Amino acid sequence: MSSLEDIDVEAAAQRLDGVAHRTPVLTSRTLDELLGARVFLKAEHLQRAGAFKFRGAFNCVSTLCRERLERGVVTASSGNHAQALALAARLCSTRATILMPADAPASKRAAAIAYGADVIEFDRYGADREALMAEHAREHGSTVVHPYDDPAIVSGAATAGLELLQDAGELDVLLVCTGGGGLLAGCCAAIRAAGAHTRVIAVEPRASDDWQRSWHAGQRVRVEVTATIADGLQLPTPGKLNFALARGLLDDVLTVTDDEIVEAMRFLFERMKQVVEPSGAVALAALLARRLDVRGLRVGDTLSGGNIAAERLTRLLGAPR
């Protein structure tokens, strides 16, 4: 099992320099006044391919030898990692195959194909995505680039946390959108590498509360996958590597409802003119829903992705309140 010492944030930052965007840290006087805090939003929805996932995908693929690149890469993803890997594969002159849930947003499927990936659908509610990736790799000799449970993926994701600390300064608390846990484990690694004393809070949709249950149980717990608008965080259990890396550094795990996620998306759109997808807005949703008392604190928050079709955004934000 890997440890935080295996997460090389600085090496990943060097590989990503000039390739990934150094996304801005956004602030809002309105948000600060609402919460009685200073809030710093890491705008990874403005990252290449529309999410923080590009950091890990490129960091991983760029380290592969020529022989592996010739055989291609494969992953299973509902969208953001799919797009990120497709773009990373194109930049590294290899081919990506994406195993994508059949109910993933059509816009994310179209984007992955546009980047040059081959997309194969599967049933997220009945199939084992880990087994599907392994089977495809055996049959085709391709390299699995896991969406979240890989040291190179975590190291890449960690650069988002590193940049936030560098640009915003010392933070009292950091809220992280959490699905498989790659960004969460990466932020924990970045905080440790920087010697910061920031409390880390994971946030996930209430409909997929595997991290909260696992954290309270002290071990990974599997939950039934149910419907949520935050499709990118819709997983049955935390990543094995990421749970081991993050559990000792977590201060708490919070959940939010779909309605609360929509309200966070609406705030970002109406008050800050930012388009953020449901999965990317869960951490801010926890703040706006007052899941945590942050009065008087310096607060970091991850806006982890912005890949949402105009039709879906309109439907979600136009629903009766």
Stockholm file with secondary structure:
# STOCKHOLM 1.0

chainA/1-321         MSSLEDIDVEAAAQRLDGVAHRTPVLTSRTLDELLGARVFLKAEHLQRAGAFKFRGAFNCVSTLCRERLERGVVTASSGNHAQALALAARLCSTRATILMPADAPASKRAAAIAYGADVIEFDRYGADREALMAEHAREHGSTVVHPYDDPAIVSGAATAGLELLQDAGELDVLLVCTGGGGLLAGCCAAIRAAGAHTRVIAVEPRASDDWQRSWHAGQRVRVEVTATIADGLQLPTPGKLNFALARGLLDDVLTVTDDEIVEAMRFLFERMKQVVEPSGAVALAALLARRLDVRGLRVGDTLSGGNIAAERLTRLLGAPR
#=GR chainA/1-321 SS CCCGGGCCHHHHHHHHTTTSCCCCEECCHHHHHHHTSEEEEEEGGGSGGGBTHHHHHHHHHTTSCHHHHHHCEEEECSSHHHHHHHHHHHHTTCCEEEEEETTSCHHHHHHHHHTTCEEEEECTTTSCHHHHHHHHHHHHCCEECCSSSSHHHHHHHHHHHHHHHHHHCCCSEEEEECSSSHHHHHHHHHHHHHTCCCEEEEEEEGGGCHHHHHHHHTSCCCCCCCCCSCGGGCCSSCCHHHHHHHTTTEEEEEEECHHHHHHHHHHHHHHHCCCCCTGGGHHHHHHHTTSSCCTTCEEEEEECBCCCCHHHHHHHHTSCC
#=GC SS_cons         CCCGGGCCHHHHHHHHTTTSCCCCEECCHHHHHHHTSEEEEEEGGGSGGGBTHHHHHHHHHTTSCHHHHHHCEEEECSSHHHHHHHHHHHHTTCCEEEEEETTSCHHHHHHHHHTTCEEEEECTTTSCHHHHHHHHHHHHCCEECCSSSSHHHHHHHHHHHHHHHHHHCCCSEEEEECSSSHHHHHHHHHHHHHTCCCEEEEEEEGGGCHHHHHHHHTSCCCCCCCCCSCGGGCCSSCCHHHHHHHTTTEEEEEEECHHHHHHHHHHHHHHHCCCCCTGGGHHHHHHHTTSSCCTTCEEEEEECBCCCCHHHHHHHHTSCC
//
